[in-house]
Amino acid sequence: MPLAITRHRARLGPAEFTVIRPARPLTRAVLLDHDRHLDAYLDQDAAQRIGGLWELAASSPRSLIHLPLRTNPPPPHAPSEVGTRRLDLVLLHHSLQFAPARWKEVRSRLGPGRPQAVKLPDEPRPDGAVIPSEARHHRENRDLFHQHLHAETLFMTGSAKVFRETTRHFLDVARHGPGYIPIHPNYPHFCTELHANDGILGAAREIHIEYCDQWPP
């Protein structure tokens, strides 16, 4: 399945950074920070493409995957209490050792980028490419997500394995969200979570991911 992206480069002194963005804006996607937890609201197209970018993060250890989301309006039913803020998202491999404090300057130096189509697998990777269940809660498990907040951006840092393991959350939203039939009034939309009990979160908060087809015009 091809994924349309733009590839950007930015130089800070002797260092050069590669930044990958979706070629088309993810207009029906928003990431909200509620201090103690994070909520993502996505339509089918956004969930499908974010799943592709999540998979791309696993195979692009030298790149920053940037999802500009913070200017998107949230869906009508999203929480709007004081203190809630919208965030961009950056996905990166832990081996890159990128300092989030440098992001604002990198972001300001990005040009229009070079269009590219990336070939991704049609189906999620087989079980052999993801984290064995017995290793997830092991003390020395390094296949964990860590998060940092800087310049209105959430940085999700992880290994190739943990990105591949969790791509399925977004693909599930794209596949099951549009035809979802509520079985309880408290759960009117299809949703999933990056959950601490799954053994994938280190210094990171849980992320609730919800399908949404009602968006501002």
Beta strands, then each sheet from edge to edge (+ up, - down):
strand 1: 2-12
strand 2: 15-22
strand 3: 29-33
strand 4: 38-42
strand 5: 63-67
strand 6: 85-86
strand 7: 88-93
strand 8: 114-119
strand 9: 146-150
strand 10: 153-158
strand 11: 191-194
strand 12: 207-211
sheet 1: 8+ 1- 2+ 5+ 7- 10- 9+
sheet 2: 6+ 3- 4+ 12+ 11-
end
